[in-house]
Amino acid sequence: MPDELLDRLRRFHDDAFPQYREQFQTLVDEGQHPTTLFIGCSDSRLVPYLLTGAGPGELFLVRNVGAFVPPYDGSHGHHGTTAAIEFAVLNLQVRRIVVCGHSHCGAIKAMYGEVSPEAPNLNRWLDLGREALLPMQPGPEVLRRTEQRAVVLQLERLMEYPMVRSRVQSGQISLHGWHYVIEEGEVHVFDVSTGGFVPASRADNSGTGPYQPYVEHDGQVLVDE
């Protein structure tokens, strides 16, 4: 039986890599200097490089179920994503942090149901998004709103990281909350000035902030005054 993955690796080496050989050599010689930390869901339909048009060396990627940010105090034992955030901010000195959720997110849907007893780690991980749940049946609109609420929740949690907060407040880092609607090819960005998500095609910024706690009123996310 043909080994599809092996065939793909060979095609990369023979066909794709030669186009980027010099760029990769520079990234080896001079080190990586990505400008953006991209925290995205592990969902296979979310392709950060395709979405942003970035090339090698531009994005420092963190992928996990739900695009969740663990608490800074580490009380839940979620250290991998936290370590990546610290490394990106302190060692790589990124200028932007993007949290990108998406439509039809399996993690969000799973929080409204029961998680298999064979997946205790997944169940504990989903605790990081449960504050975003709504007291309603999970129809399409409720799931969309929950996906967006979860993005804002992670932005709030990022602001609890001292090295992130200080750099946001000094203007060294900007935070961006995105919700990617897969079937439309449209990213909705969280506009801190209005407290809502705006399609990128109509937005006047890519979702910069600092982010303060928010409340909802009539279905709209509003920033507390």
C-alpha positions as a printed NumPy array, in Angstrom:
array([[  0.   ,   0.   ,   0.   ],
       [  1.401,   3.438,  -0.95 ],
       [  2.591,   5.577,   1.962],
       [  0.787,   8.877,   1.332],
       [  2.626,  10.807,   4.031],
       [  6.002,   9.655,   2.742],
       [  5.022,  10.751,  -0.759],
       [  4.083,  14.19 ,   0.574],
       [  7.383,  14.55 ,   2.418],
       [  9.278,  13.729,  -0.749],
       [  7.245,  16.218,  -2.784],
       [  7.998,  18.915,  -0.23 ],
       [ 11.73 ,  18.223,  -0.42 ],
       [ 11.834,  17.97 ,  -4.203],
       [  9.252,  20.549,  -5.302],
       [  8.382,  23.043,  -2.549],
       [ 11.553,  23.417,  -0.503],
       [ 13.791,  24.637,  -3.365],
       [ 11.572,  27.732,  -3.684],
       [ 12.267,  28.645,  -0.038],
       [ 15.803,  27.3  ,   0.364],
       [ 17.485,  30.695,   0.778],
       [ 14.763,  31.95 ,   3.097],
       [ 15.063,  28.92 ,   5.37 ],
       [ 18.865,  29.237,   5.367],
       [ 18.56 ,  32.856,   6.492],
       [ 16.134,  31.824,   9.228],
       [ 18.705,  29.257,  10.398],
       [ 21.673,  31.64 ,  10.198],
       [ 19.949,  34.642,  11.774],
       [ 17.374,  32.842,  13.914],
       [ 13.627,  33.234,  13.9  ],
       [ 12.037,  36.635,  14.502],
       [  8.287,  36.127,  14.177],
       [  6.174,  39.204,  14.794],
       [  2.966,  37.393,  15.73 ],
       [  2.008,  34.75 ,  18.263],
       [ -0.982,  32.944,  16.758],
       [ -3.039,  30.934,  19.263],
       [ -5.46 ,  28.872,  17.21 ],
       [ -7.699,  25.858,  17.531],
       [ -6.23 ,  22.531,  16.45 ],
       [ -9.118,  22.062,  13.994],
       [ -7.76 ,  20.891,  10.637],
       [ -9.921,  23.411,   8.768],
       [ -8.108,  26.348,  10.349],
       [ -4.938,  27.002,   8.342],
       [ -3.131,  30.039,   9.818],
       [ -0.621,  30.505,   7.007],
       [ -3.357,  30.348,   4.388],
       [ -5.579,  32.657,   6.423],
       [ -2.97 ,  35.357,   7.007],
       [ -0.819,  34.975,   3.908],
       [  2.226,  34.594,   6.165],
       [  5.404,  32.904,   5.066],
       [  8.09 ,  30.929,   6.911],
       [  9.33 ,  32.674,  10.032],
       [  6.403,  35.087,  10.426],
       [  4.091,  33.232,  12.831],
       [  4.871,  31.554,  16.146],
       [  2.081,  29.001,  16.322],
       [  0.294,  27.525,  19.314],
       [ -2.479,  25.073,  18.478],
       [ -4.75 ,  23.417,  21.006],
       [ -8.323,  22.222,  21.342],
       [-10.527,  25.327,  21.355],
       [ -7.711,  27.918,  21.132],
       [ -7.752,  28.219,  24.918],
       [ -5.367,  30.158,  27.15 ],
       [ -4.622,  28.559,  30.545],
       [ -4.561,  30.701,  33.687],
       [ -1.199,  32.288,  34.395],
       [ -0.936,  30.797,  37.881],
       [ -0.723,  27.301,  36.398],
       [ -3.145,  25.929,  38.959],
       [ -4.678,  23.516,  36.461],
       [ -1.33 ,  22.131,  35.318],
       [ -1.702,  23.341,  31.715],
       [  1.909,  24.302,  31.098],
       [  2.553,  23.777,  27.372],
       [  0.525,  26.706,  26.039],
       [  1.624,  28.905,  28.936],
       [  5.278,  28.153,  28.201],
       [  4.754,  29.047,  24.543],
       [  3.169,  32.387,  25.488],
       [  6.055,  33.204,  27.812],
       [  8.635,  32.23 ,  25.183],
       [  6.94 ,  34.249,  22.453],
       [  6.658,  37.374,  24.589],
       [  9.94 ,  37.257,  26.51 ],
       [ 12.338,  35.539,  24.1  ],
       [ 10.924,  36.295,  20.666],
       [  9.449,  39.682,  21.614],
       [  6.412,  39.32 ,  19.358],
       [  4.428,  42.487,  18.688],
       [  1.005,  40.883,  18.219],
       [ -0.943,  38.062,  19.846],
       [ -3.895,  36.631,  17.935],
       [ -6.481,  34.325,  19.489],
       [ -8.405,  32.665,  16.661],
       [-11.54 ,  30.61 ,  17.185],
       [-13.797,  29.426,  14.407],
       [-17.256,  28.311,  13.361],
       [-18.407,  24.714,  13.905],
       [-15.852,  24.281,  16.684],
       [-15.95 ,  20.797,  18.14 ],
       [-14.55 ,  21.984,  21.471],
       [-17.368,  24.489,  21.933],
       [-20.003,  21.936,  20.97 ],
       [-18.453,  19.373,  23.336],
       [-18.84 ,  21.751,  26.281],
       [-22.62 ,  21.616,  25.838],
       [-22.648,  17.824,  25.958],
       [-21.016,  14.983,  27.823],
       [-17.346,  14.17 ,  27.414],
       [-16.309,  10.524,  27.234],
       [-15.078,   9.135,  30.563],
       [-12.084,   7.899,  28.573],
       [-11.04 ,  11.542,  28.01 ],
       [-10.485,  13.031,  31.482],
       [ -7.766,  15.376,  30.222],
       [-10.047,  16.741,  27.518],
       [-12.798,  17.276,  30.064],
       [-10.479,  19.27 ,  32.331],
       [ -9.129,  21.238,  29.37 ],
       [-12.643,  22.288,  28.354],
       [-12.993,  23.953,  31.758],
       [-10.964,  26.766,  30.208],
       [-13.908,  27.66 ,  27.973],
       [-16.94 ,  26.856,  30.078],
       [-17.356,  30.413,  31.352],
       [-18.421,  31.267,  27.798],
       [-21.388,  28.87 ,  27.817],
       [-24.911,  30.259,  27.515],
       [-27.921,  28.897,  29.446],
       [-29.651,  27.848,  26.23 ],
       [-29.957,  24.884,  23.922],
       [-26.908,  24.801,  21.61 ],
       [-28.403,  25.76 ,  18.243],
       [-26.348,  27.407,  15.471],
       [-26.712,  30.96 ,  16.819],
       [-25.934,  29.935,  20.398],
       [-22.853,  28.034,  19.249],
       [-21.661,  31.025,  17.185],
       [-22.084,  33.372,  20.126],
       [-20.339,  30.922,  22.442],
       [-17.412,  30.585,  20.035],
       [-17.013,  34.357,  20.024],
       [-17.47 ,  34.659,  23.789],
       [-14.753,  32.027,  24.235],
       [-12.321,  34.1  ,  22.165],
       [-12.907,  37.163,  24.34 ],
       [-12.523,  35.037,  27.462],
       [ -9.051,  33.964,  26.312],
       [ -8.091,  37.583,  25.617],
       [ -9.101,  38.495,  29.148],
       [ -7.006,  35.626,  30.466],
       [ -4.009,  36.795,  28.439],
       [ -4.236,  40.13 ,  30.228],
       [ -3.685,  38.246,  33.498],
       [ -0.146,  37.363,  32.321],
       [  2.06 ,  40.105,  33.836],
       [  4.469,  40.187,  30.879],
       [  1.553,  40.498,  28.456],
       [ -0.348,  43.132,  30.438],
       [  2.674,  45.38 ,  30.898],
       [  3.525,  45.254,  27.198],
       [ -0.052,  45.854,  26.108],
       [ -0.273,  48.852,  28.394],
       [  3.019,  50.249,  27.092],
       [  2.021,  49.709,  23.46 ],
       [  4.65 ,  47.059,  22.751],
       [  2.071,  44.323,  22.111],
       [ -1.399,  44.428,  20.593],
       [ -4.044,  41.76 ,  21.153],
       [ -6.351,  40.502,  18.414],
       [ -9.46 ,  38.353,  18.808],
       [-10.672,  36.578,  15.672],
       [-13.568,  34.287,  14.824],
       [-13.108,  32.523,  11.483],
       [-16.319,  31.528,   9.693],
       [-15.073,  28.571,   7.676],
       [-17.848,  28.362,   5.108],
       [-17.646,  32.09 ,   4.283],
       [-13.873,  32.532,   4.28 ],
       [-14.436,  35.558,   6.508],
       [-12.677,  36.417,   9.741],
       [-14.708,  38.462,  12.214],
       [-12.471,  40.601,  14.42 ],
       [-13.312,  41.722,  17.929],
       [-13.549,  45.519,  17.941],
       [-12.832,  46.683,  21.465],
       [-14.35 ,  50.114,  20.819],
       [-17.786,  48.664,  20.059],
       [-17.494,  45.428,  22.026],
       [-18.595,  43.29 ,  19.103],
       [-17.265,  41.138,  16.283],
       [-17.044,  42.806,  12.868],
       [-16.343,  41.08 ,   9.522],
       [-12.81 ,  41.894,   8.373],
       [-14.263,  43.097,   5.071],
       [-15.993,  45.923,   6.973],
       [-13.657,  46.42 ,   9.945],
       [-11.383,  49.435,  10.355],
       [ -8.832,  47.489,  12.428],
       [ -7.748,  43.896,  12.941],
       [ -9.066,  43.75 ,  16.479],
       [ -6.55 ,  45.544,  18.649],
       [ -7.135,  46.309,  22.296],
       [ -6.408,  46.107,  25.621],
       [ -9.368,  44.046,  26.684],
       [-11.448,  44.636,  29.763],
       [-14.129,  42.347,  31.253],
       [-17.356,  42.44 ,  29.269],
       [-21.032,  41.743,  29.714],
       [-23.73 ,  40.868,  27.222],
       [-26.878,  42.858,  26.555],
       [-29.464,  41.866,  23.955],
       [-27.015,  39.46 ,  22.373],
       [-24.215,  42.001,  22.015],
       [-20.9  ,  41.796,  23.822],
       [-20.325,  45.087,  25.586],
       [-17.185,  46.339,  27.281],
       [-17.645,  47.421,  30.895],
       [-17.184,  51.118,  31.47 ]])
